[in-house]
C-alpha cells in the first residue's frame, strides 16, 4: 500500500455531497467513482494505492476552499488473507 496525504481542516460540520457518478470499466471486476463534496478541508490532497486488500485500487483526492474532488478506480472483490486470493 502507498499512501500520501496532507490536509488543513477546520473544526466545522460542513459536509454535503454535490455530485456523484460511478460506473464499470472494460476490465473485469473494476469500477470507478467520481464525486465532488463540500466539506471542512481548506486545502489538501490524498493519494492511495492498494493491492491484496478489499476493494484494492487507486484513490485520489484534491481539496481547495471547502470543495473536494475524489476519483477512484477499484476492484469490487474482497481479499481473503488466509488463502492469499480473491474471495469467490
C-alpha positions in Angstrom: 0.0 0.0 0.0 1.2 3.5 -0.8 -0.5 6.5 1.0 0.4 10.2 0.7 -1.8 12.8 2.2 -1.9 16.4 3.6 -4.8 18.3 4.9 -5.6 21.6 6.6 -9.1 21.1 8.1 -11.3 23.4 10.2 -13.4 22.1 13.1 -16.8 22.6 11.4 -19.5 20.3 10.2 -19.9 21.4 6.6 -20.3 18.1 4.6 -22.7 18.0 1.6 -22.4 15.8 -1.5 -22.6 18.0 -4.6 -22.1 15.5 -7.4 -21.5 11.7 -7.7 -21.2 9.4 -10.6 -19.8 5.8 -10.9 -19.6 3.0 -13.4 -17.9 -0.2 -14.6 -14.7 -0.2 -16.6 -13.9 -2.5 -19.6 -11.8 -4.6 -17.1 -13.5 -7.4 -15.3 -14.2 -6.6 -11.6 -13.0 -3.0 -11.9 -15.2 0.0 -11.2 -14.7 3.8 -11.0 -16.2 6.6 -9.0 -16.1 10.4 -9.2 -17.5 12.8 -6.7 -17.5 16.4 -5.6 -18.2 17.3 -1.9 -18.4 20.4 0.2 -16.5 19.7 3.5 -14.3 21.2 6.2 -11.0 20.9 4.3 -9.4 24.3 3.5 -6.5 22.7 1.5 -5.4 19.1 1.0 -4.5 16.2 -1.3 -4.7 12.4 -0.9 -3.2 9.6 -2.9 -3.7 5.9 -2.1 -2.8 2.8 -4.0 -3.6 -0.6 -2.5 -3.3 -4.3 -3.6 -4.3 -7.5 -1.9 -7.0 -5.9 0.2 -10.8 -5.4 0.0 -11.6 -3.0 -2.9 -8.0 -2.6 -3.9 -7.1 0.2 -6.3 -6.2 3.8 -6.9 -7.8 6.7 -5.0 -7.0 10.4 -5.4 -8.5 13.5 -3.8 -7.8 17.2 -4.1 -9.4 19.8 -1.8 -9.4 23.6 -2.0 -11.5 26.1 -0.1 -14.0 23.5 1.3 -14.6 21.7 -2.0 -13.1 18.2 -2.5 -12.9 16.3 -5.8 -12.4 12.5 -5.4 -11.7 9.9 -8.1 -11.1 6.2 -7.6 -10.7 3.0 -9.7 -11.1 -0.1 -7.6 -11.7 -3.8 -7.6 -15.1 -4.8 -6.4 -13.9 -8.1 -4.9 -12.8 -8.8 -1.3 -9.4 -10.2 -0.4 -9.1 -13.5 1.6 -6.0 -13.0 3.7 -5.9 -16.6 5.0 -5.8 -18.1 1.4 -4.0 -15.2 -0.2 -6.5 -14.9 -3.0 -9.7 -13.1 -4.0 -12.9 -14.3 -2.4 -15.1 -16.2 -4.9 
